[in-house]
Amino acid sequence: MSAVDYAERIPNNVNLSNDKRLQRALEHWLPAYLDWWNSVGPQVFQNNEVYLRTAISTEPGGWANFGYVRMPEYRWGIFLTDPEPDRVIPGGDHAGKPVWQEVPGEYRNALKRIIVVQADTEPASVEQQRYLASTAPSLYDARNLFQVNVEEGRHLWAMVYLLHAYFGRDGRDEADELLARRAGDADKPRILDAFNQPCTDWLTFHCFTCFTDRDGKYQLGSLAESAFDPLSRTCRFMLTEEAHHLFVGESGLERIIRRSAQLLRDAPNGDARAVGGIDLPTVQKYINYWFSYSLDLFGAEVSTNAADYFASGLKGRWREAKDFTEHSALNQTRAITHVQSGKLVDVDVPLRNAMNELLRSDYADDCARVVERWNKALEDEGLDSRITLPSTRFHRRQGIYSDSHFTPEGELISAEEWERRKDEWIPSDSDREYVQSLMKPVLEPGKFANYIAPPRRGIHGQTVEFEYVRTDG
């Protein structure tokens, strides 16, 4: 490792070649990372050439270089967006003051925790999806999976850089722990529950990348408003890559929905399952499940931690600097619906304590716009059926609604009615078994599994028929 050309092996704009202390830390961490990648990263096509995008700089065109690469040889880089001259803290008690280039001692532990939780999600999703390519519906889809995987790995590098560069021995220990936890492990699971759920089919994968990665977009967006400038700049660059992950999920679900509508035209008794498709009611159940699961990732609706993070400037609201003119969030309230004595009652909550709910609301609005696009696809296919988003109260396991039960419309119901009707609203065991039964690999260029429509265009100007993964090794 001592002869590593850091600019070549680890593309970066953090002056890694001249930072001997950071080099020593990464000399220890890089082999451990590669061991992690080889053991619990993608287990299919690991040594095949894949047509991937690699970031080699933050310059225009530099963050999206396309070409064939074997995944263990992928160049995971460390990039921050260029500094914003005279940037000031966007919101909270320190709004208007110069941003921090070093970690303030009074916020050290809170800031480290924020970085570790975000960092933990990145390798977790790779672990969840490590066998998924064995049932890829096309080489195009396998390539998209791998692109998401390698970029989640790069996002881990981005957060580990912050831990190594700014948190000393504690940061190095936390970086090691990020490679020790495992998604779904009974003894040492990932921190957030959504990242311990199995991902064994492509309907789940596309729901995950659409809804759970979209949570990541909003979490990164709130951290991009941080007073700690290296974190802000790191997250702003990560957001440029996150857009592709959301595209994979949104377009993948649109293609499944569109194909279901197409198969319905020839299906006996209007049953897409009879002709090997995933019927729209089943797609709706998966959407209900993953949308609600992802809502939990924003935290409690009323949160003193969220208030403290905003007050200190560690996190901001979505687009805090651009979209708000008042940045203290003091002497303001947000109405949040609570369950009180078996009824739904709006309660005014101090705005700072409602920061999680504000971000969740922005996220839900974004998801609603995605659903509108899916419904346009159904309209284009001549179908009257429509996809809907459930209430943000539905099927929650965290926050003020977790002890109650609701219909997808948000109506309060008894535990008995939930047990009686839940298979109408979220995937049943038989639904999961059926979807899993369709998971057969299709690995001929330009061919697609029956349950998913081809994309309208290929990647980076290539055709849909392009060999996105070279299957001959």
N, C-alpha and C positions, 0 to 999 in steps of 0.2 A: 504493500500500500504506500510506502514512502515515495515511490516513483510516480505516483498518480499525477497525470496532467489534469488538474481540477477543472480548468475551463473546458476541457474536452469531455472528461468522464462525467462531471457534474456541471452542466451549463449554469451560469449564475451571473447575477449583477450585484453581488454583495462582497466583492473583492476577496473571494475565498482563497485565491492563490497567495495572498499576502497576510492572511490571518492564521498564524501558526497554531494558536490555541484552538481555534475552531477546526482546523485541519486535524489536529490530534483527536478531538472528540469524534469527528466524522470517520476517521480511520478505524475507530472502534465500532461505530454504529453501522457503517456501510456493509460489512460482511454479515452482521446480524440481520440487517434488512434483507439482503439477498437470500439468506437462509430462510427467513420468514416467507419471502415471495415464492421461493421454490417449494416450500412445504405446504403452504396454505393459500397461495395465489392460484391463478388458473391452472387446472390440472389437465386440460385438454389443449392441444396445439401449443404447448408451452415452448417448444423448440421449432415451430413452424414460422415462416415469414408472414407477417401481418402488415397490411397497409395502414399505418398509423400516423397520427399527427404528433409531432414533438416540438415542444417549446425550447428554443435555443437562445432567445433574447426577447426583450420587451419592445424592440423596434417594430414598426409596421412590417408585417410579413415574417418577422422573426419568431413569433410565438406559435406559428402554425406551419411547420415544415412537414410535408407529407412524403412518405416513402416506406418501403418494406423494411421491417426490423423484427428480429426475434425478441420476444418480450423480456427474457432475462438480460438482454443487452440494451434495453431501452435506457435512454439517458434522462434520468430523473433530475430535474434542475431545481434551483432555488432562485425565485424571482420576486421582486417587489416592484410595483409601479414606480415611476419616477417621482421624486419628492415634489410636493406642491409648494411653491414658494410662499413663505409667510402664512402657512396654514395655521389656523387657530382651532381650538377645541370647539366642536359644533354645538354641544348641548350640556345641560347640567349645571352644577354649581361653579364650574370653572370655565363656562362658555366665554369665548372671546379671548382667552389667554393662549399663549403659544402652546402648541402640542408638545408632548413629551418624546424625547429621543431615547431616554433611559427609563427604567421602571421605577416609579416612586415607591419608597419603602413601605408607606402605609397601604398601598394597593397591591403589593407584591403577591400575596397569597391568592387574593381574589382574581387577579389577572392570570396567574399561573393556572388556576382552576378552569377559567374560561377557555384558555388555550388547550388544555389537556382534554376537556370534554369535546371540543370541536375536533381536535386531532384524532380522538378515539373513534370517531365515526368513519374516518377515511379508510383505514385498513379493515374495519368491520365489514363494510359492504363487499370488499374484495373477497373476504372469507366466506360470506354468505353465498356468493355467486361462483365459487371456484369450480363447481362441476357443471355449471349451466351450459357450457358450450357443447357438452356431449349430446345435447338434444336441440342444438341450434336449428331454427326453422329455415335458415339460409346462411350463406357465407357473409352476406351483407350484414345480417344481424349478429353473427359471431364477431365480426370486426367491430361493430358498434359496442358490443359488450366489452371487448378487450380495450377499446379506446377509453371507455368509462373506467375500467380497472386500472390501467396504467396512470390515468390522470388522478384517480383517487390516491394511488401511490405517490404521485408527485405532490399532491396536497398534504399528504402526511409529511413528506420532506419539508414542505414550506413551514409547517407548524413545528417540526422538530428543530429546524434552524432557529426559530425564535427561542425555544427552550434551551438549546445549546448556547446561543449567543448572548442571552440576557438573564439567565436564571442559574448559572453556575452549576455546582454539583447537584442541587435539587432538580434542575432542569434536565441534566444528563440522566439522572435516575428515572425521572418521568418518561423520558424518551425510550429508555430500555423497557419500561413497563408497557408502553404502547405496543411493543412487539411480543409481550408475554401474554396479554389477554387474548381471548379467542371468542368469536361470535358463537353464541349458543352453548358455551362451555359451562358445565354445572358448577365447577369450582372457581373459575376465573373468567366470568363472562365480560362482554363489553358493557360500558357504563350505562347506555340508554337501551331500553327494552326493545325498541323497534329494530335495533341492530343485532339482536339475538334471535330474531325470527328466521325460520328457514326460507330459502328462496330456491325452489327446486323446479319451477316451471316458468315459462316465458310470459304468461299473463301476469304473474306475480312480479317478475322482473320489470315489466313495463309500468306496472302500477308503482313499484318502488322508485324507479327513476323519475316518474312523473310527479309523484306526491312527496316521497321522502326526500329526494334530492331537491325538490322545490323548497322544502323546509330549509335545506342547507343554503339555498340562495338567500333566503330572508335572514337566516342567522349570520351568514357572511356579510350581508348588507348592513346589519346592525353593528357588526364588528368593524366594518369599513368606516364607520363614523367614530371610531374609538379615538380617545385622546392620546393613546399610545401609538405614535405614528408608524413604527415598523409593523405593528399588527394591522393597522388600517391599510397600509400599502400592500401588504401580503394578501389580504382578503380581496382587495380591489383587483389584483391580478387573477386570483383564483376564480372570481366571478366571470372573467372572460372565458374560462374553460367550462365552468358550470353550465353555461348556456347550452352546450352540446349535450350534456347529460339530460337536461330537461327535454331537449328535442327528441332524444332517443325514446324517452318514456311517452311523451305526448304523441309523437308520430306513430310509435309502435302500437299504442292503444287505438289510435285512429284507424290504423290498418286492420287491426282485429275487428273493430266495430264495422268498418266498411265491408270486410269480407263476410261477416255475419249477415249483413243486410243483403249482400249479393247471393249468398247461399240460400237465404230465405225464399228467394223467388222460385227456386226449383225444389224446395224442401216439402215433403209430404206433411200435411197438417201444420204447416208453418213452423216446423221444428228444425232449427239449424243443426242440432245435434245429430239428427237422422242422416245428415250428409257430411258429417265430420267437422262441423264448425263449432265455435264457442257461442252459444246463444246469448242474446243481449241481456236477459235476466241474470245470467251467471256473471257476465261482465259487470253489470250494475252492482252485484254483491261484492265483487272484488274491489270495485271503486269505493263502495261504502266502507269496506274494511280498512283499506290503506289510507284513505283520506282521514278517517277518524284516528287511526293509529298515528299518523303524522301530526295531527293536531296536538297530541300529547307532548310532542317534542318541544313545544314552545314554553312549557312550564305552567305553573298555576295561574289562574285568571287574576288572582289578587296575591301579589308577591312583594314582600319587603326586600328580598334579594334583587328583584328587578328594579325596585325604586333606588336601591343603593348603587347598582351598576350605572343607572342613568345619572344619578346625582354626582357620582364620582367622575363621570365621563368615560367609563370603561366601555360602555355600549351606548348606541343612540337609537333613535327611531329610524325606520326605513326612510332613506334620503333626507336625514335630519338637516343637513346643511343646505340642501337645495329647495326642499318643499315647505320648510317651516320658517316663520319670521319671529316667533316667540319660542325661545329655546330653554326656558327654565322649567316648564310644565308644573309650575306652582300655582296654587289657588285655582285649580281647574279639576274637574271631575269627569269620570266616564261612567255611564250607566251600564251595569253588568247584571244580567239576569241570574238570580239565585233561586234555589229551592228552599222554601220556608213553609213549614207546616203543611206539606203536601201540595203547595201551590208555587207557581213561577212568579217571582216578584223582582222588579228592577230595583237595584240598589246603587246609589251613587258612590263611587270609589275614587279616592284621590288619584289623579291622573298618573302620577309617578308609580303608584302601586299597580296600575293597570297596563304597564308597558308590555308585558307578555301578551296581553289580550289585544293591544293595538297591533302588534306585529302579526299575531294570529289572524286578525281581521284582514290585514293587507294580503296575507297569504291566501285566505279563503276567497277574497275577491279575485285574485290572480287565477286560482283554480276554477272559479266560475267562468272566467273568460276562456279557459281551455275547453270546458264543457260546451260552451257555445260553438266552438269550432268543430267539436265532434258531432254536435247536433246538425251543423251545416252539412257534414258528410252524410249523415242519415237522410237529410232532406234531398241532397243530390242523388242519393240512391233510390229515391221515391218512397221512403218509409215514413210512416207517421210516428213511430216509436221515438222516444227521446231519452237521453241520459240525464240524470239529475245528481246534484250533490246533496248529501244528507245534511241535516242540521249540525252545527258545531257542538251540540249537546249529545249527539248520538254516539253510542258505543265508546264512551270515554273511560279510560282507566286511570287518569291522572286529573287532578284539579277538582273544582267544586261540583262537577257532575258525576264523578266516579262512583259515588254511593247510590246513585239513582239510575233509573232506566227510562229510555226515551224511544219513540218511533223515529224513523228517518226524517219525519216532518218536525221533530222536536217536541212532540207531545209527551208529557209525563205519563208513564204506565207502571204497573206493578211488576215486581220480580217474576211473578207467576206468568203474566202475559208475555214478558220478555222471553222466558224459557219456552213458552208455547210457540212463539212466532219468530224467534231469532233466525231460524233457517230460511225464512222468507227474505231476510235482510242482509245477512252475511254468509259467506261460503260454508256450506255443510260439508261433512266428511265425503258424502257422495259427489258433491260438486268438485271438490279437490281431486277425488279419484278420477272423475271424468276428464278434467283438464289435464291431469298427469298422463292419462292414457293417450292423449294426442301428441305427447312430447316425443317425437321421432325425428332424428336428424335428417336434414336435407342439405347435402354438401356439394351439389353440382352448381357451378357458377350460373346465376340467373334463374335458378329454380327456388321455389318457396313452398313451405308446408301449406296444406290446404286451408288451415284456419286463419291465415294471415295474408293480406293483400301485398303485392310488391309495392315498394316505395315509388313515388312519382319520378324521382331522380336519384342518381348515385351520389357518392361522396367525392367532393373536391373535383368536380367536372368529369369524373369517371362514369361509365355507364352502369346500369343496374346489373348487367351481365359480367362486370369486371370480376377478376379473381381476387377478392379482398383478403382471402386467406389462402396461401399456397399449401394445399393439402398433401402435396407429395413430399413434405418435409423440408 
